[in-house]
Amino acid sequence: MTASATGAWTPWLVSLGALAVLLLATWAHVAFWRRKLSLPLTYDEELRVPVDGNSWCELRRLKPATPSALPPVLMVHGIAINHRNIDAREDVSLARAMRDTGRDVWLLTLRSGRRDLTWRERHSIDFTTLAQHDIPQAITTVLAKTGAKQLDYLGFSMGGMLAYAAFGRTVPLEQIRRVVIMGSPGIVGAVLPGTKIAAQIGRVWKPIVPSRLFTSLFAFVAEIVVTPLQHLFLNPHNNLPGLLHTFMIDATADIPGPLGMNMVQWAAKDGVVRFAGEPVLPGLAQVHAPVLFLAGGADKLGTPKSLRAAYEAWAGPKQFILLAKSAGFSADYGHMDMVTGPQAPAEVFQPIIRFFAEPT
């Protein structure tokens, strides 16, 4: 190779070397902070539940020392997160607080929340798939394992939206005793600029959202640098010190392409949540289980107004709690801090525990 040819290749080789160094540094950064900030928790039982023929969701059980006579409780997380959304830390865990009252608690990790999704799953999981398979199979499994005829259902964010879609369609109504909905919009709003453009792109390309990589990159500074993006997901001033770091490492999950596009396209069109193309809220006119809705006063994802749409459609006995200073609470709760806020164990967990403790 001549000197001139070698010189022509030099910039490319330098660029490739710099890229390799950058990728290696990024990998090392992510690996370090995931090890340092992660807080593993233990469970009494962990199950892989087959769904849809060639996939699975996961169930984790927290058994009480002294069981109550009340039925088991199934807790379902939201989008871009997993079961640790409701079980962040031993001392700030709605699931463990419920367990400590004698309830048999089951935490569902939807397929969308798994860390080991295949390429096919990342490009095929959508909202209808989860409502049609994961939710009914999880309920059937919990009832079979416990021998109960009914359970109490708690849905956080998308976990509640899946209840809107599944109850009376894929889940027999007689299996549900009482329901708690936390920050689950009945109407999806456009929360980021460019939603309509993204919806058009989604007609031909449904990109996976690498949420876990993003949160792993920035978790170490999340409580030092407050950005507008944080305000979208929570009230950054309503979190226990150190908890947000762990939450970002342990609770986040990537968003499968079709599932993310479901939300974007609903928001870009009319906000109506759909199951197999059909609006889900009219079906709530058939749901007579008692329900408790909790809306954060500063929640930008599940706004109080968007929850009101589902509340009004629900046929059964219903209650609505606005977690805001104007309603006597310590803070205007955002989305995630409903389960991670410093006063959440007293202000949020206790009303839920009392509601689920009421007889049929």
C-alpha positions, 0 to 999 in steps of 0.5 A: 500500500502506498503512502498516499493510500495509507494516509487516505485510510488514516482518518477512517481508522482513527474514527473507528478507534474512537468509536470503539473506545466510546462504546467500550466506555459506555458499556463500562459506565453502564455496567458499573452503575448497574452493579453499584446502584441495584438493590436485589430483593427476594421473593417467596416464589417466582414463576414463569407463566406460559402465555400465547403459545411461545412466550411467558410472563412472570409472577413473584409471590410475597406470602404473609406470615399470618394469612388473612381470610381475604383473597390474594392481591395481584399487582400489575406495573406500567409501561417501560417498567417491571414489577419493581415499580410497585416493590422498589425497596423493602421500606418503600413497597406497596407490595410488602406493606400489603403483605404485612397486613396478611395478604397473599401478594402476587407481582406480575411482570408483563412480557413487556417488562421482561429483561430477556425479550427475544428480537421477535417479542420486541417487535410483536408485543402490543397492548392487545396482546398483553390484555388478551393473554398476560392478564387473564393467564396471570389471574388464572394462575394466581387463583389456581395456586391459591385456591381462591375464586376471586382476587383483588387487582391493583393496576399502576398506569398501563396496569390499570389500562389493561384492566379497562381492556381485559375485564369482561372481555378476556377476564371473567368479571366474577374473578375480580373482587375489588380494584385499585387504579393508580395513575391509569389514563382512560384517555391518552394525551400527547405528552411530548412534542412531535407525537403526530409525526411519530405516529405517522412514522409508526405506520411503517416503522415501530422502533424499540425504545431503549428505556433501560439503557437511557436510565442506566446511563443517567441514574447516577446524576438523577437526584443532582440534575433535575430536567424537564423530562423528569417532571414528566414521569414524577415530581422530582421533589417528592422522592426519598433520597437515593431511591430514584437511583435504585428505581431507575436501575431496577424498575425500568424496562425497554418498550417493545415497538408495537406497544410504544406505537399503540400509545403514540398513535392513540395520543395522536388521534383522539386519545381513545384506548383501544383493544383489538381496535375497539374503545375500551371505556364503554366496556366498564359499564359492565364492571360492577366490582368496587374500585378506588382511583388514585390520581396525582395532582402533578401527574402528567402521564395519568392526569386527574382528568384522564382518570376521570374519564375511566372513573365516570365509565365505571359502573360499580361503587367507586371512589376517587382520591386526588393526591394533591396539596389542595386535597390535604396531602403533603405534596402534589404527587407525580406519576412514579412518586405515588409509590416512591414518595417519602409520605407514600407509605402513609398517604397512598399505601394506607388508603389502598390497604384499607380499601382492599380490607373491606368485605365483599 
